[in-house]
């Protein structure tokens, strides 16, 4: 594997497994709230989970970072986005205080409004392109409107189907599932 760039800060992008980092080869980090990434020589952009809904003003203010990430995705750059990272790639996050534009890579809005909060929790498993992915889901935010259709079935620990979608757009793989120990 070539160079991987990972979004990381104390809260917005903080859910990282060391085992995952260890499988990604050469790794560098950046803070999407304060740094504009250089993605020219990057083979994979990894946007882990966290709580972007708690730092919306900083993420909105970092407009150039959002534009660079969208451009990278549109040019076919490889991105894995988990939970908060997936939320960041969507059009917007909606809270009780208003609507906040995100990267706009995925054509969805996420609601973090108090009235829409619903706990989604559990182990997840899916197969995509012949590879098995495992992880867990833990979030209160939801898709605003209809849940997107998943590109593959997703199952819980009992083997029962769940409505957590796996989204693929160009070379972007996104889901609410926090993956662990995945191999690309």
Residue, then its C-alpha position, 0 to 999 in steps of 0.5 A: x500500500x502507498x501513502x495513506x492520509x488520515x483525518x484526526x483530531x480530538x473529537x471530530x475524527x477520533x475513532x481509530x484502531x491502531x490495528x487498522x493504522x498498522x495495516x495502512x502502510x505509510x501514514x500521515x495525519x491532518x486535522x480537517x478543522x485547521x489544515x488543508x491536505x495535500x492529496x497529490x501523492x495520496x493513495x487513500x484518504x481515511x476519514x474515521x468516525x467521531x463527532x463532526x456534529x459537535x464541531x460544525x462551525x470549525x468544519x464549515x469554516x475550513x471551506x478549502x479543506x472541504x473543497x479539496x476533499x470533494x475534488x479528490x473524490x470526483x477525480x477518483x481518489x480512494x476514500x474510506x469514510x466511517x460514521x463521522x467521516x461519512x457524515x462529513x462527506x455528505x451534503x450537510x449536517x442538520x441540527x436544531x441550530x440549522x443546516x451546515x454544509x459539508x463536503x458534498x461528495x455524497x448526495x445526502x443530509x444527516x440529521x443530528x436534531x434532538x427530535x431525530x436522535x435514535x441509537x443505532x448500535x451493534x456489530x456489523x458484517x458485509x462482503x464487498x468485492x469478495x472481501x469481508x468487512x467487519x466492524x461496529x455501529x454506534x451513533x445517534x444521527x440518521x439520514x434525513x429522509x429516506x435511507x440510501x440503498x446499500x450496495x451490499x447487504x449488511x448483517x448484525x452479529x446474529x446474521x440478521x440483515x440491518x438497514x445500515x447502508x454501505x455507500x459506494x461512489x466512484x472510489x469512495x466507500x462510506x458507511x456508519x460502520x466503524x471497520x476494524x482490521x480491514x485489508x484493502 
